[in-house]
Amino acid sequence: MSIYHTTRRDLILGKRTHLVGILNLTPDSFSDGGDFVDLDAASLHFHSMLKAGAEIIDIGGESTRPGHVPISPTEEIARVIPFIQQVRPHTDVIISIDTSKAHVAEAALAAGADIVNDVWGAQRDPRMAEVMASGGACILMHNRSAEEAGIGDVMVAIQTFLQRSVELVKAAGVRDDAIILDPGIGFGKTYEENWTIMRRLPELIALGYPILLGASRKSMIAKLLNLKDPKARLNGTLATTALGIQSGVDFIRVHDVRENRECADVVDCCVRF
């Protein structure tokens, strides 16, 4: 039986899809920017996602949407660390920190986070692999500049990038069973490439690591269904969740936990037996 290992607990793979609830402590994220900048509102949402079935809560302090304005590590730390310190004593849930800055990741791990989720796959900050090793678990996402989108076979680009990320973190000391890979839907991809990834997810499963799918409320759904409001994209998100599970994905990162939990339970009943 395979597992995903964190220092807090191991998660069994293959029996049930694991949901990662999104909590953006940002004023400018594409879907829920400004909704949870208040610590009390963020705490209520945090606990509501746990109750709805999230097994990991992914906390972010800097928007990664296209065209976002970068912030300093100091500002990012000021957004996320007080919240982690507030909730950690009251819950044993696995917490991941969504950051590409080693200094922020280090501070979050010290405050009680369990996983570092880097949208640049430990390839942007030269200290990130080392920090991931100190925390014990990581999520490595594929990313690239907008100028590279649409060039060549996107699946080859993702596989090559992620294999390099795995090499980096393993060389730093991350366990092989403590790595999750994320193809990076919406990051440095064209509309067509995002749907190519969805159709060809089994090629990523073949890399031998658990895959996290993050298509929740993304612009690919908005364009396909002509939906401007991100919060109106639930039905499209559920379809990607169902397809992801059928393709072998173990982790789904979502905004709407209850609805995706119900979707995942039904699909799991059909395909995980």
N, C-alpha and C positions, 0 to 999 in steps of 0.2 A: 504494500500500500504506500503510495507516494504522499509526501507532505510538503507544505510550505512552512519553513521554520522561521519563527521570530523568537527573541529572548523571552517574550511574555508567554507565548504558547505556540504549538504547532497547529496548522490547519490541514485537515485531511483533504486531499484532492481526488476528484472523480466521483464522489458520492453525492455532492450537493454544490450548486453554484454559490460562490461567495460574493456578496454585495459590498461594494465600497461606497459609502455615502460621502457626498461632496459638501464641504463646508468652507465657503469662501469668505474670509474676513477682510474683504476688499470693497472699496467704493466703486470699482469700475469693471468687475468681471462681466462677461457678455450676457450671462443669464440672470444672475442674482446679485449683481453688484450693488452694495449699499444695504442689502436686506439684513445682514448680520454683523454690521460693524459694532453694534452695541453688544457688550459681553452677555448681558442677560438674555437678549434675543437669540444670540448665538448658542448659548447654553440650552435654551428651550428647544431649539432646532436640533442640536446635537443629541439630546436625550430622546426626542421624537424619532429620529432616524434609528437609534438603537432599538427602541420599542417596535419599530416597523420592520426590523430584521437585518439592519446593517451589521456586519461583523468587523469592518474596518471603517474608521472615519478619517477621511483625507482632508487635512486642514491646510489652506493656502492663504498667504498674506500678500501675494503679488499677482495681479492679473496676467495671464499668458495669452489673452485673446489677440488676434491680429491687430497691430497698430497700438498696442498698449504702451503706456509710458513707464519705463523702468524706474524702480525705486532703489534706494540704498539698502544695504544689509541692515543698517541701524533701524530704518523705518519698518522694514519687513519684520524684524525681531520684535519691535514694539507692538506690532499688530497681532502676532501669533503667540508669543511666549506667555503673556498674562493669561490668555485663554487656556492654554495647555495646563498651566499651573493651577488654574481654577477648577478644571474638570478632573484632572488626573487623580486626586485623592478620593474621588467619589465613584470611580468606575474602573473596571479592569479590561475595558474594550481595547483592542489594538488601534493605535493612532499612527497615522502616517503624516509626514510633513512634506507638502508639495513645494519644493524649492529647488533652484539650480545653483544656489550659493552655499558653499561648504560652511561658512561661518554661521549662517542661519540654521542649517541642518544640525550643526554641532550644538547650538544653543537649544534647539528643539529636543534633541535626544537627551540632553541634560535635564530638561524640564519634564521628560516622561514620554516622549514620542518613541515609537518602536521601529518604524520603517522610514527610510528616506526615499521619496518619490521625485525623481529628477527628470524634467521634461527634455533635458539634453543628454540623458543616458551616461552621466559621469564623464562627459567629454568636453564640457565647457570650463568648469572650474577644476584646476589641476589637483586640488586637495580633496575633491569630492569622493573619489574611490576610497581613500584612506578613512574619511569620516564615515562612509557607509560601512566599512569593515568594523569600525568601533561600535556602531549601532547594531550590526549583526544581520540586517535585512534590507533589501532595496527593491525598488521598481525602476526599471530602465526603459525610458521611452525614446523612440526614434523622432528626430527633428532635423530640420534643415532650413536654409533661407528660402524665402518666397521665390527668389530668382532661380532656384534649382528645381522648383516644382514643374512637373510635366516633362522632365528630361529623363529618358531611358525608362527601364522597367522599374516601377516603384517598389515592387516586391524584392527585387534584387538589391535595391538601395537600402531598404529596411533591414533585410537579412545581413548585409555586409556591415552596416552601422551597428546593429545590435550584437553581432558576434564580436566586434571590437569592444563594445561596452562590457560584455561579459568577460572578455580577456582582462580588461583593466581592473574590474572589481575583484575578480578571482585572484589576480596577482597581488592585490592589496590585502587579501585574506577573507573575503566574503565566501561563505559556504555555498556550494553548488545548489543546495536545496533551500537557499534563502534569497533566490533571484526570481523576479517576475519580469516579463517583457511586455511592452506596450507598443503597438505599431504607430501610435500617434495620429489617430484620426483628426484631421483638421489642421495639422501642424506641417507647413511646408508642402502641402499637397493640393492638387487641383480638385475640383468637384468630381471629375471622372476618376481620379486616383483614389479618392476616399471610397467610392463604391467598388473599385477594383479590389481594395483591401478587404472589404466585407465579403466579396465573392470568393476570395482566395485565402481566407483565414486558415484553412488546413495546412497551407504551406508554412505558416508561422508556428503552428502546433508542432510541426515536424522538427523544429529547432530543439525540442526536448525540454523546454522550460514552460511553466504555466504562463498563460497569456492573459493580460488584462485588456478589456475592450472599453474604451471611453467615447462612445458616440452620443451620449445623452444630450439632447437639445441642440446638437451641432448644426451648423449652417447648411450642411449637405441635406439634412432633413427639411430645413426651412425652404431651400431652393426647390427640392423635389415636390413638396406639398404646398408651396406658396404660402408659408406661414411666417410672418414677420416677428410675432411675439414669441420669444424663446419658451415661455411657459405653456404655449399652446402646442408644443411639439411632442407631447407625451405618447400619443399613439404611434408616431413614427419611431420614437425611442424604443418602445416595447417591441416593435418588429425587429430592430437591430439586436435587442437583447435575446430574443428567441432564436434568431439566426446564429448569433454568436455562440450560444449554448449548444445548438445542434452541430456547430462546426468544431466544438471541443474546447471552447474558452472556459476557464475556471473562475475568472474574476470579472465582474461587470461594475464599472464606476458610473454612478447615477446621481441625479438630483432628487428624483421621486422614488423614494425607497419602497414604500408600501406597494405601489403598483408594480414595480419591477420585481419585488419579492414574490408576489402572486404569479406573475408571468413566469419567473424562473422556476417556481415550484411545479407549475404545470408542465413545463418543458422538461424539467428534470425527471418527472414521473414517466415521461415518454421515452427519454433517451438515456438516462442514467439508471440502468438496472443490471 
